[in-house]
């Protein structure tokens, strides 16, 4: 990071030695790391972050009411204007076009991973879903939409701001059409077709982060009876069928998700997949009592915790889930299991799975360890960007 003398009127001054994480490449400064502010910055203002020594660390967005009081946008002093957002989003687009040439469904902007902290944009053909997680980024949403219109000429842009994380910035949860008229659109992933509804679908419309892992499942599915727990829109279930599974059972508590999964199976002419609505924990217990066995089980639950204070409860939940799963897997069967909470570190998640296996009297061989698809870039200095963990195990 290039440092320079501080010179903006609105500044956030850090306490002594609190600049080390920023210098290492992390974009956040927390409220308890700040010594003082200068120039009376308001919520959402662009401010300069200054070390106690007086050296400038860059500029970003300020929110005195949030634990994350400062979010870095640039390590040098630049205008945070239309040209700034245009350059950053165009750079993110260029990366996706290299990763997925010719494709039009991907995560276009992955927040911190694309140096646009607090902003997520998913592309589904000519429609875009936007999420903002900071007050300052929310204020600049009209500007961001202008840039999307310049770069892509979208037919619609939808705000899917329903994440509980917004409460940490004193932002309401809301869903809104920002431009155009969104309608269900068809995307294709590895030959499988899915209908995506940006306005009424899950999250931003589809879980793009598991793209590569759905492809991985195909390698292990030939001739297998597969259980897809927390199946959502049926991505893993349909991928298992495409990989040659003998049969697939998908379970989800959401009636809407089950309806979408069944529609996606019909769209692809897939007949060996059955979807069942219900609480996954209860369904696993019922399957165990019935003596059912599955050659491959996929566990892809929603996040069990969004804050550090609930980590212990989340760990217990993951342990209970795996303890209920191991009786369903015969010797030599497979388990694909994931956690999408960044508060559950990779080594912690592995230990939870290992511990549950020991308690169940089983042994494990770890065959694959993966994260999110590459359109969800990871910054080494920002562990929060390494949120998705997925392991493929052979169960003995």
Wavefront OBJ file of the C-alpha trace (Angstrom):
o trace
v 0.000 0.000 0.000
v 1.374 3.385 -0.979
v 1.158 5.868 1.871
v 1.049 9.645 1.653
v 0.566 12.684 3.854
v -3.004 13.239 4.980
v -4.791 16.151 3.359
v -8.588 15.689 3.077
v -10.830 17.837 5.246
v -12.891 14.915 6.584
v -10.708 12.396 8.364
v -10.896 9.380 10.631
v -7.839 9.071 12.867
v -6.881 5.631 14.141
v -5.442 4.839 17.541
v -1.767 4.029 17.779
v -0.776 0.819 15.909
v -4.334 0.116 14.741
v -3.348 0.579 11.100
v -1.608 -2.780 10.799
v -4.590 -4.727 9.460
v -5.355 -1.981 6.904
v -1.735 -1.892 5.760
v -1.868 -5.694 5.358
v -4.774 -5.331 2.928
v -7.980 -5.503 4.973
v -10.527 -2.789 4.057
v -12.276 -2.376 7.417
v -11.578 -0.194 10.448
v -13.729 -0.864 13.510
v -15.262 1.763 15.751
v -13.105 0.777 18.734
v -9.949 1.371 16.665
v -10.751 5.023 15.990
v -9.213 7.775 18.129
v -11.069 10.774 16.680
v -12.699 12.275 13.612
v -12.003 15.639 11.976
v -14.169 17.774 9.725
v -17.500 16.522 11.154
v -18.056 13.641 8.692
v -21.663 12.494 8.317
v -22.988 8.974 7.826
v -21.993 7.711 4.383
v -19.413 10.433 3.723
v -16.172 9.748 1.907
v -13.405 10.278 4.453
v -9.671 9.838 4.650
v -8.314 7.189 6.993
v -5.207 8.399 8.823
v -2.789 6.471 11.023
v -1.859 7.884 14.418
v 1.488 8.845 12.870
v -0.285 11.152 10.420
v 0.205 9.006 7.307
v -2.746 8.557 4.983
v -4.034 4.997 4.562
v -6.566 5.851 1.860
v -10.193 6.866 1.531
v -13.482 5.126 2.045
v -17.002 5.295 3.443
v -17.777 6.280 7.033
v -20.559 5.182 9.356
v -20.219 6.176 13.031
v -23.235 4.016 13.945
v -21.712 0.746 12.708
v -19.119 -1.552 14.247
v -17.415 -1.385 10.842
v -16.995 2.377 11.017
v -14.806 2.720 7.919
v -14.704 0.766 4.647
v -11.693 1.371 2.421
v -12.291 2.030 -1.270
v -8.876 3.280 -2.410
v -5.409 3.420 -0.854
v -4.795 6.677 -2.733
v -6.799 9.890 -2.785
v -9.209 9.720 -5.742
v -12.702 10.963 -6.464
v -15.366 8.389 -5.558
v -17.502 9.290 -8.530
v -19.030 7.773 -11.636
v -15.624 7.207 -13.230
v -14.421 5.392 -10.113
v -17.348 2.960 -10.083
v -17.196 2.530 -13.843
v -13.519 1.512 -13.719
v -14.033 -0.917 -10.803
v -17.120 -2.592 -12.250
v -15.568 -2.810 -15.730
v -12.519 -4.494 -14.178
v -14.784 -6.987 -12.416
v -16.618 -7.639 -15.701
v -13.354 -8.273 -17.540
v -12.364 -10.884 -14.956
v -15.681 -12.724 -15.304
v -15.403 -12.741 -19.059
v -12.025 -14.451 -18.695
v -13.388 -16.935 -16.157
v -16.577 -17.754 -18.053
v -16.199 -16.695 -21.681
v -19.486 -16.343 -23.485
v -21.578 -16.835 -20.343
v -24.001 -14.278 -18.966
v -24.806 -15.615 -15.501
v -22.245 -14.899 -12.795
v -21.441 -12.790 -9.769
v -20.276 -9.534 -11.295
v -19.128 -7.803 -8.091
v -18.226 -9.698 -4.924
v -17.850 -6.888 -2.398
v -14.446 -6.847 -0.747
v -13.190 -9.441 -3.219
v -13.588 -6.892 -6.013
v -12.441 -3.890 -3.947
v -16.001 -2.555 -3.656
v -16.682 -3.261 0.005
v -20.363 -3.479 0.846
v -21.574 -4.079 -2.725
v -22.704 -7.310 -4.423
v -24.011 -7.521 -7.989
v -25.217 -10.712 -9.679
v -25.818 -10.904 -13.416
v -28.474 -13.133 -14.982
v -28.414 -12.481 -18.731
v -29.535 -8.873 -19.173
v -30.955 -8.552 -15.652
v -29.008 -7.584 -12.531
v -29.587 -8.090 -8.809
v -27.850 -5.655 -6.460
v -27.187 -5.870 -2.723
v -25.732 -3.073 -0.594
v -24.390 -3.761 2.887
v -23.132 -0.322 3.925
v -24.881 3.006 4.369
v -22.434 4.770 2.080
v -22.854 2.241 -0.710
v -26.624 2.441 -0.343
v -26.433 6.225 -0.861
v -24.536 5.655 -4.102
v -26.927 3.053 -5.491
v -28.354 5.444 -8.137
v -24.808 6.096 -9.346
v -24.086 2.362 -9.474
v -27.234 1.814 -11.540
v -26.087 4.494 -13.974
v -22.791 2.641 -14.421
v -24.592 -0.678 -14.992
v -26.734 1.009 -17.621
v -23.620 2.386 -19.324
v -21.738 -0.923 -19.336
v -24.507 -3.478 -19.922
v -27.760 -1.745 -20.981
v -29.775 -4.069 -18.732
v -33.471 -4.728 -19.152
v -33.934 -4.534 -15.376
v -32.083 -3.938 -12.113
v -33.484 -5.260 -8.837
v -32.372 -4.429 -5.286
v -32.455 -7.567 -3.103
v -31.567 -5.923 0.192
v -32.999 -8.506 2.571
v -29.833 -9.545 4.409
v -29.881 -9.235 8.223
v -26.372 -7.784 7.878
v -27.978 -4.506 6.824
v -29.265 -4.017 10.356
v -25.646 -3.564 11.466
v -25.598 -0.379 9.345
v -29.051 0.788 10.467
v -30.414 -0.027 7.019
v -33.890 -1.510 6.482
v -34.421 -4.785 4.677
v -36.174 -4.143 1.388
v -36.815 -5.457 -2.098
v -37.264 -2.982 -4.941
v -37.213 -2.689 -8.714
v -34.649 -0.013 -9.535
v -35.168 0.027 -13.296
v -37.002 -1.855 -16.014
v -39.457 -4.680 -15.474
v -37.848 -7.908 -14.198
v -39.201 -11.229 -15.381
v -38.101 -14.868 -14.918
v -35.092 -15.594 -17.097
v -33.460 -18.834 -18.247
v -29.801 -19.506 -17.428
v -27.696 -22.497 -18.475
v -25.045 -24.062 -16.238
v -23.038 -26.979 -17.650
v -25.961 -27.849 -19.922
v -28.589 -27.685 -17.166
v -31.298 -25.060 -17.456
v -32.655 -23.074 -14.531
v -35.355 -20.437 -14.329
v -34.177 -17.493 -12.229
v -36.599 -14.994 -10.732
v -34.648 -11.944 -9.575
v -37.628 -10.319 -7.905
v -39.120 -13.271 -6.035
v -36.457 -15.977 -6.039
v -34.090 -16.926 -3.215
v -31.442 -14.322 -2.290
v -30.482 -12.634 -5.584
v -32.143 -15.339 -7.650
v -29.712 -18.286 -7.641
v -26.748 -19.565 -5.608
v -23.907 -18.905 -8.024
v -21.137 -19.617 -5.515
v -21.668 -23.403 -5.714
v -21.332 -23.523 -9.514
v -18.030 -25.432 -9.587
v -19.061 -27.676 -6.705
v -22.222 -28.731 -8.503
v -19.966 -29.826 -11.347
v -17.789 -31.701 -8.860
v -20.803 -33.638 -7.610
v -21.359 -35.048 -11.089
v -18.023 -36.902 -10.798
v -19.242 -38.851 -7.770
v -22.868 -39.514 -8.730
v -22.800 -42.242 -11.375
v -25.015 -45.130 -10.296
v -25.556 -43.616 -6.842
v -28.639 -43.072 -4.721
v -28.215 -39.413 -3.733
v -29.738 -37.310 -0.970
v -29.619 -33.529 -1.421
v -30.467 -31.925 1.923
v -31.375 -28.215 1.869
v -31.847 -28.605 -1.876
v -33.212 -25.098 -2.537
v -33.785 -24.706 -6.326
v -32.431 -28.201 -6.996
v -28.968 -27.296 -8.285
v -27.109 -30.162 -6.600
v -29.966 -32.623 -7.136
v -30.163 -31.992 -10.870
v -26.371 -32.087 -11.161
v -26.345 -35.496 -9.487
v -28.905 -36.725 -11.994
v -26.856 -35.320 -14.858
v -23.858 -37.187 -13.469
v -25.695 -40.490 -13.785
v -27.278 -40.924 -10.361
v -29.672 -43.853 -10.020
v -32.067 -41.809 -7.894
v -32.062 -38.437 -6.139
v -34.090 -37.167 -3.196
v -34.070 -33.431 -2.482
v -35.364 -31.988 0.784
v -36.060 -28.371 1.727
v -38.306 -26.685 4.285
v -39.361 -23.994 1.815
v -42.449 -24.783 -0.250
v -41.409 -22.118 -2.758
v -37.956 -23.675 -3.144
v -39.456 -27.127 -3.672
v -41.789 -25.715 -6.315
v -38.862 -24.096 -8.130
v -36.809 -27.301 -7.901
v -39.628 -29.370 -9.388
v -40.071 -26.822 -12.169
v -36.338 -26.948 -12.929
v -36.421 -30.755 -13.076
v -39.332 -30.578 -15.512
v -37.515 -27.940 -17.550
v -34.602 -30.356 -18.009
v -36.715 -33.459 -18.593
v -35.274 -35.110 -15.470
v -37.515 -37.797 -13.986
v -35.361 -39.657 -11.449
v -35.374 -36.798 -8.915
v -37.980 -36.505 -6.159
v -38.390 -33.384 -4.013
v -39.857 -33.470 -0.530
v -40.903 -30.442 1.528
v -40.035 -30.558 5.226
v -37.642 -29.783 8.051
v -34.324 -31.386 7.104
v -33.390 -32.379 10.670
v -36.717 -34.166 11.152
v -36.548 -35.765 7.712
v -33.040 -37.095 8.373
v -34.244 -38.673 11.602
v -37.203 -40.269 9.793
v -34.965 -41.616 7.045
v -32.626 -43.073 9.660
v -35.491 -44.754 11.508
v -36.660 -46.227 8.211
v -33.193 -47.658 7.531
v -32.689 -45.669 4.317
v -29.187 -45.536 2.847
v -27.697 -43.145 0.294
v -24.432 -43.604 -1.593
v -23.952 -39.819 -1.624
v -25.349 -37.223 0.763
v -25.081 -33.486 0.066
v -25.429 -31.060 2.989
v -25.634 -27.413 1.922
v -27.519 -25.636 4.713
v -28.091 -21.903 5.056
v -25.756 -20.042 7.369
v -26.127 -21.187 10.974
v -24.711 -17.904 12.302
v -24.192 -14.339 11.093
v -22.374 -13.130 14.200
v -19.564 -14.268 16.464
v -21.835 -14.445 19.494
v -23.758 -17.366 17.961
v -20.758 -19.442 16.897
v -21.142 -22.007 19.685
v -24.795 -22.598 18.811
v -23.835 -22.901 15.140
v -21.139 -25.466 15.932
v -23.681 -27.499 17.858
v -26.094 -27.278 14.925
v -23.497 -28.512 12.427
v -22.537 -31.358 14.769
v -26.167 -32.413 15.196
v -26.699 -32.300 11.435
v -23.742 -34.551 10.713
v -24.587 -36.967 13.522
v -28.009 -37.404 11.922
v -26.443 -37.903 8.485
v -23.761 -40.546 9.062
v -26.259 -43.404 9.757
v -27.685 -42.826 6.265
v -24.364 -43.460 4.504
v -23.188 -47.047 3.946
v -19.552 -48.009 4.291
v -17.697 -46.560 1.319
v -20.428 -43.997 0.677
v -19.768 -40.301 0.153
v -20.538 -37.076 1.961
v -20.379 -33.607 0.389
v -20.828 -31.037 3.139
v -20.672 -27.239 3.148
v -20.752 -24.242 5.473
v -21.385 -20.728 4.177
v -20.734 -18.856 7.438
v -17.411 -17.002 7.516
v -17.560 -17.107 11.337
v -17.029 -20.884 11.124
v -13.381 -21.099 10.098
v -12.272 -23.891 7.733
v -10.301 -25.738 10.400
v -13.248 -25.453 12.799
v -15.660 -26.868 10.243
v -13.328 -29.772 9.495
v -13.027 -30.536 13.201
v -16.828 -30.496 13.589
v -17.226 -33.034 10.774
v -14.366 -35.159 12.137
v -15.795 -35.060 15.667
v -19.266 -36.052 14.496
v -17.763 -38.966 12.555
v -15.891 -40.176 15.638
v -19.046 -39.940 17.742
v -20.904 -41.932 15.088
v -18.167 -44.572 15.024
v -17.142 -43.743 11.457
v -13.843 -42.948 9.736
v -13.384 -40.355 7.023
v -11.172 -39.862 4.002
v -11.098 -36.255 2.770
v -11.003 -36.302 -1.044
v -11.674 -32.671 -1.979
v -11.642 -29.359 -0.113
v -13.079 -26.384 -1.945
v -14.499 -22.889 -1.630
v -16.719 -20.696 -3.747
v -16.578 -20.345 -7.525
v -13.863 -17.977 -8.823
v -16.390 -15.249 -9.587
v -16.415 -14.895 -5.779
v -12.756 -13.820 -5.427
v -10.932 -14.326 -2.129
v -8.551 -11.708 -0.764
v -5.847 -13.425 1.331
v -5.867 -10.559 3.846
v -9.653 -10.663 4.241
v -10.778 -13.954 5.814
v -14.410 -12.873 5.458
v -14.118 -13.409 1.685
v -13.264 -17.077 2.299
v -16.742 -17.744 3.646
v -17.690 -20.949 1.791
v -16.156 -24.244 2.809
v -16.980 -27.548 1.135
v -15.500 -30.974 1.735
v -16.045 -34.260 -0.080
v -15.469 -37.254 2.189
v -15.490 -41.012 1.792
v -17.198 -42.519 4.835
v -15.933 -45.802 6.250
l 1 2 3 4 5 6 7 8 9 10 11 12 13 14 15 16 17 18 19 20 21 22 23 24 25 26 27 28 29 30 31 32 33 34 35 36 37 38 39 40 41 42 43 44 45 46 47 48 49 50 51 52 53 54 55 56 57 58 59 60 61 62 63 64 65 66 67 68 69 70 71 72 73 74 75 76 77 78 79 80 81 82 83 84 85 86 87 88 89 90 91 92 93 94 95 96 97 98 99 100 101 102 103 104 105 106 107 108 109 110 111 112 113 114 115 116 117 118 119 120 121 122 123 124 125 126 127 128 129 130 131 132 133 134 135 136 137 138 139 140 141 142 143 144 145 146 147 148 149 150 151 152 153 154 155 156 157 158 159 160 161 162 163 164 165 166 167 168 169 170 171 172 173 174 175 176 177 178 179 180 181 182 183 184 185 186 187 188 189 190 191 192 193 194 195 196 197 198 199 200 201 202 203 204 205 206 207 208 209 210 211 212 213 214 215 216 217 218 219 220 221 222 223 224 225 226 227 228 229 230 231 232 233 234 235 236 237 238 239 240 241 242 243 244 245 246 247 248 249 250 251 252 253 254 255 256 257 258 259 260 261 262 263 264 265 266 267 268 269 270 271 272 273 274 275 276 277 278 279 280 281 282 283 284 285 286 287 288 289 290 291 292 293 294 295 296 297 298 299 300 301 302 303 304 305 306 307 308 309 310 311 312 313 314 315 316 317 318 319 320 321 322 323 324 325 326 327 328 329 330 331 332 333 334 335 336 337 338 339 340 341 342 343 344 345 346 347 348 349 350 351 352 353 354 355 356 357 358 359 360 361 362 363 364 365 366 367 368 369 370 371 372 373 374 375 376 377 378 379 380 381 382 383 384 385 386 387 388 389 390 391 392 393 394 395 396
